[in-house]
Amino acid sequence: MDASPELFVTLPNRVRICYQTFGDPSDPAVVLISGHSCSMHQWPEDLITLFSPAGDRHYLIRFDHRDTGLSTEFPVPGGYTLSDMAGDVEGLIDHLDLPSKGFHLVGASMGGPLANIVATRRPEQVRSLTLLYTSPGVNAERPLKQGAMGLAADPISIGISNFRQKYIENEMKLRAALATQPPSEEERRENEVQIAKSMDRELRGGTLHSKGPNHGAASFAGWPGVEMLKDIKCPATVIQGAKDQFFGVVHGEALAKGIPDAEYLLWEDVGHELPKRVWSRFAEVLLRTWKKGDDGSTRDSETKE
């Protein structure tokens, strides 16, 4: 699968976004939206390959949010909202000239509300929406799981001495806390390599220390809620982990109930994670959802003609 180098675009809002594309631009486009404090590396290349099998090719785009990877670093506090971050997604979409052909959105965790915002702003362009381990927003009816806030640690709290090793160890502990089954030794080593690679990249980009507080502040300022979900017009699939350590089942149920005709999948064997053992299952769900969206777009075009 052809992969571009890491590319850069400065958007009209003056935010510089680092992104990478996979596949042929003439194929159906998919934008992968990462979660809180996560760069494009949340979507590993080996996983992306599964999203474009022979006979069902796709043009896949992953990118660094502002304050992650090599995208723009903001001061702390950043002073931006999830709506602003969704605007970054839209700016990248426009830069790649995707509105003319339509595109699919996949949002993980905090990437979920960003995808929802884009889907409501651009109902004629978004072909499908897939949401995983996410929420319409936290409130009294949909609280965070008890102890969830203690799972993440600010890199600043790790200290200066042996920072690199301590950071990697901290991130490995977080992944272990989110894992519902112990990873294989091979997967554990791969996780450690990926964490080190992402950390070195964010040290180079200057975003390692700004991502946590700034994304946290944007989240704290408010997620979109359920009211906007009724305005999503495309086929949608909601994947909820039964053992999600942040968002209990009520969060996924609220999304599926709020989005018209959404498909709801409750995976009993996963939490707030996307381990290798479910990659094939996840790819199958995506390909099925994208087909629904593409088929619907074709019918709409024929009707208009």
C-alpha positions in Angstrom: 0.0 0.0 0.0 1.5 3.3 -1.1 2.2 5.6 1.8 3.1 9.3 1.5 5.9 10.9 3.6 4.7 13.0 6.5 3.2 16.1 4.9 2.3 19.5 6.3 -0.3 22.1 5.6 -0.9 25.5 7.3 -4.7 25.9 7.5 -6.6 29.2 7.2 -6.7 29.3 11.0 -2.9 29.3 10.9 -2.6 25.9 12.6 0.0 23.7 10.9 -1.2 20.1 10.6 1.1 17.1 9.9 -0.6 14.3 8.0 0.0 11.2 6.0 -2.0 9.5 3.3 -2.2 5.8 2.2 -3.4 4.5 -1.1 -4.8 6.1 -4.2 -6.7 9.5 -4.0 -9.2 8.2 -6.6 -10.5 5.6 -4.1 -13.1 6.3 -1.4 -11.5 8.6 1.2 -11.4 7.9 5.0 -10.2 10.3 7.6 -9.0 8.7 10.9 -9.4 10.9 13.9 -7.4 10.1 17.0 -8.3 10.6 20.6 -7.2 12.7 23.5 -3.4 13.5 23.4 -3.0 11.0 20.6 -1.1 11.7 17.4 -1.5 9.9 14.0 0.4 7.0 15.5 -2.8 5.9 17.2 -3.5 4.3 13.8 -0.6 2.0 13.1 0.3 1.3 9.5 -0.2 -2.5 10.0 -3.8 -1.7 11.1 -4.4 0.8 8.2 -3.4 -1.9 5.7 -6.4 -3.9 6.8 -8.7 -1.1 5.9 -7.9 -1.4 2.2 -7.9 -5.0 1.1 -7.7 -6.1 -2.5 -10.9 -5.4 -4.3 -12.1 -2.9 -1.7 -9.4 -0.2 -1.8 -9.6 3.1 0.2 -7.6 6.3 0.4 -6.8 6.7 4.1 -5.7 9.8 5.9 -4.2 10.0 9.4 -3.0 13.2 11.0 -1.6 14.8 14.2 -4.1 16.9 16.1 -2.9 20.4 17.2 -0.6 19.9 20.2 0.4 16.4 19.2 3.1 15.0 17.0 4.6 17.5 14.6 1.5 19.8 14.4 1.4 23.2 15.9 2.3 23.4 19.6 0.1 25.9 21.6 1.1 27.6 24.8 -0.6 26.3 28.0 -3.4 27.1 28.4 -4.2 26.7 24.7 -7.5 28.5 24.8 -9.2 26.4 22.1 -12.3 24.1 22.1 -13.3 20.8 20.5 -15.1 22.9 17.9 -11.8 24.5 17.0 -10.2 21.1 16.7 -13.0 19.9 14.5 -12.2 22.9 12.3 -8.7 21.6 11.9 -10.2 18.4 10.5 -12.4 20.4 8.1 -9.4 22.4 7.0 -7.4 19.2 6.2 -10.4 17.8 4.4 -10.6 21.0 2.2 -6.9 21.0 1.6 -7.1 17.4 0.2 -10.1 18.4 -1.9 -12.3 15.7 -0.3 -15.6 17.6 -0.3 -16.1 17.1 -4.0 -16.0 13.3 -3.7 -17.3 12.8 -0.1 -15.5 11.0 2.7 -15.9 8.6 5.6 -15.0 9.5 9.2 -13.7 7.3 12.0 -13.4 8.8 15.5 -11.8 7.2 18.5 -12.4 8.5 22.0 -12.1 12.3 21.9 -12.0 11.9 18.1 -15.7 10.8 18.3 -17.1 14.2 19.1 -14.8 15.8 16.5 -16.2 13.4 13.9 -19.8 14.2 15.1 -19.2 17.9 14.7 -17.9 17.5 11.2 -20.7 15.2 10.2 -23.3 17.8 11.3 -21.5 20.6 9.7 -21.1 18.8 6.4 -24.0 16.4 6.0 -23.8 16.3 2.2 -20.1 15.4 2.3 -19.8 12.8 5.0 -20.6 9.3 3.7 -20.4 7.4 6.9 -19.4 7.7 10.5 -17.8 5.1 12.8 -17.3 5.8 16.5 -15.4 3.7 19.0 -14.9 3.9 22.7 -16.4 7.4 22.9 -19.3 9.4 24.2 -21.7 12.3 23.4 -20.4 13.9 26.6 -20.2 13.4 30.4 -23.0 14.4 32.7 -24.9 13.2 35.7 -26.6 10.5 33.7 -23.4 9.5 31.9 -20.5 9.9 34.3 -17.0 8.8 33.8 -16.1 5.5 35.3 -14.9 5.8 38.9 -11.1 6.1 38.9 -10.8 6.9 35.2 -9.1 10.3 35.8 -6.3 8.6 37.7 -5.3 6.4 34.8 -3.5 9.2 32.9 -0.4 11.0 34.1 1.0 14.4 33.1 4.5 14.0 31.6 5.6 16.9 33.8 4.9 14.9 36.9 7.4 12.2 35.8 10.4 14.4 36.6 13.6 15.1 34.7 15.9 12.3 35.8 15.8 9.4 33.4 12.8 11.1 31.7 12.7 9.0 28.6 12.7 5.7 30.3 10.2 6.9 33.0 7.9 8.2 30.3 7.9 4.9 28.4 7.3 3.0 31.6 4.4 5.3 32.5 2.8 4.9 29.1 3.2 1.1 29.3 1.5 1.1 32.7 -1.4 3.1 31.2 -1.8 0.6 28.3 -1.7 -2.3 30.8 -4.4 -0.6 32.9 -6.6 -0.2 29.7 -6.0 -3.8 28.5 -8.7 -6.4 29.3 -6.4 -9.2 28.3 -2.6 -9.3 28.7 -0.8 -8.6 25.4 1.5 -11.1 23.8 5.2 -10.5 24.3 5.5 -9.5 20.7 2.7 -7.0 21.0 4.2 -5.7 24.3 7.5 -5.0 22.6 5.7 -3.4 19.6 3.9 -1.1 22.1 7.1 -0.1 23.7 8.7 0.7 20.4 5.7 2.7 19.3 5.6 4.7 22.5 9.3 5.5 22.3 8.9 6.6 18.6 5.9 8.8 19.4 7.7 10.3 22.4 10.8 11.2 20.4 8.7 12.7 17.7 6.7 14.8 20.1 9.9 16.0 21.8 11.1 17.1 18.4 7.8 18.8 17.7 7.6 20.4 21.1 4.1 18.9 21.8 4.9 16.3 24.5 4.0 18.6 27.4 1.2 20.7 25.8 -1.1 18.0 24.6 -2.4 16.8 27.9 -3.4 20.0 29.5 -4.6 21.6 26.3 -6.7 18.7 25.1 -7.9 18.2 28.7 -9.1 21.9 28.8 -10.8 21.5 25.5 -12.6 18.4 26.7 -13.5 20.0 30.0 -15.0 23.0 28.2 -17.7 20.6 26.9 -18.5 17.8 24.4 -21.3 18.4 21.9 -24.0 16.4 23.8 -26.8 14.3 22.3 -29.0 17.0 20.8 -26.8 17.5 17.8 -26.8 13.8 17.0 -30.2 13.9 15.3 -28.6 16.0 12.6 -26.2 13.3 11.5 -27.6 12.0 8.1 -25.1 9.3 7.1 -24.9 5.6 8.0 -23.3 5.3 11.4 -21.8 2.5 13.5 -21.1 2.9 17.3 -18.7 0.4 18.8 -18.8 0.2 22.6 -16.4 -1.8 24.8 -18.3 -3.5 27.6 -15.3 -3.1 29.8 -14.4 0.5 28.8 -12.5 2.0 31.8 -13.6 5.5 30.9 -17.0 5.4 29.2 -19.5 2.9 30.6 -22.1 1.2 28.3 -24.5 4.1 28.8 -22.3 6.3 26.7 -22.3 4.1 23.6 -26.0 3.5 24.0 -26.7 7.3 24.1 -24.8 7.8 20.9 -26.6 4.9 19.1 -30.0 6.2 20.3 -29.3 9.7 19.3 -28.0 9.1 15.8 -30.8 8.1 13.4 -30.6 4.4 12.4 -27.2 3.9 13.9 -25.9 0.4 14.3 -24.8 -0.4 17.8 -22.1 -3.0 18.6 -21.3 -4.0 22.1 -18.0 -5.8 22.3 -17.8 -7.8 25.5 -14.1 -8.5 25.3 -12.6 -5.0 25.1 -12.3 -1.9 27.1 -10.9 1.6 26.1 -8.5 0.0 23.7 -8.0 -1.4 20.2 -5.7 -4.5 20.7 -4.4 -6.5 17.8 -6.7 -9.4 18.6 -9.7 -7.3 17.4 -8.1 -5.6 14.4 -9.6 -7.9 11.8 -13.0 -7.6 13.5 -12.7 -3.8 13.5 -11.7 -3.7 9.9 -14.7 -5.8 8.9 -17.0 -3.4 10.7 -15.4 -0.4 9.0 -15.6 -1.9 5.5 -19.2 -2.8 6.0 -20.1 0.7 7.2 -18.2 2.3 4.4 -20.0 0.2 1.9 -23.3 1.4 3.3 -22.2 5.0 3.0 -20.9 4.5 -0.6 -24.0 2.7 -1.7 -26.2 5.4 -0.2 -24.1 8.1 -1.9 -24.5 6.4 -5.2 -28.3 6.2 -4.8 -28.5 9.9 -3.8 -26.5 10.8 -6.9 -28.7 8.8 -9.2 -31.9 10.3 -7.6 -30.6 13.8 -8.2 -29.8 13.0 -11.8 
